[in-house]
Every structure is written in structure tokens, then in C-alpha cells.
Amino acid sequence: MKTTLTAMILLFLAAGSAMAQPGDAGKDGKKPPSAKALIEKLDKDGDGKISKTEFDGPAEHFTQFDVNKDEFLTEEELPSGPPAKGGRR
């Protein structure tokens, strides 16, 4: 399950990916999980953020998401849907 959630995050961050608008459902009819939902699924210790040990994706992606470099991913740092047009957030 964690791998699926991480894969969903990475899919929506890929540059040049689908040009969906926020709120659009994917091809499978499901909306991407919100940042809050991702934290609820991946946060093993219940501190409201995701540490490197809780993150099951590639280390370089953790580093990409961790914009304040505090070694944790918070709701503000996680994507909350597909990228904006042009593949940039």
C-alpha cells in the first residue's frame, strides 16, 4: 500500500506528465490522494510528518520534496494533486 501511495506521488510530479487540472480524476477514475491522506498512510509514529525511514520511495525524491531540508515531509511539502500545466509546481 505504501509503495502504491509513493508511486502515485511520483507519477503526479513527473515533469511533462498528464496535463490534468486540479480536481480531475485519473484514467482509473480515482483522484490522487491529498497530502493529508498521504501523511495519514505513511506516518508510522503519528507525529504528523513523514521521516526518511517512513518514506518508501527513492531517497532522491524524499530530498526533492523536503524543501526546508529538515529531514521530514510535512503536508505543506507534499503534492496535493497533479502538477500544474507545464509539469511544474
Secondary structure, DSSP 8 states (H G I E B T S, - for coil): -HHHHHHHHHHHHSTT-----TT---TTS-----HHHHHHHH-SS-SSSEETTT--S-HHHHHHH-TT-SSEE-TTTS--SS--TTS--
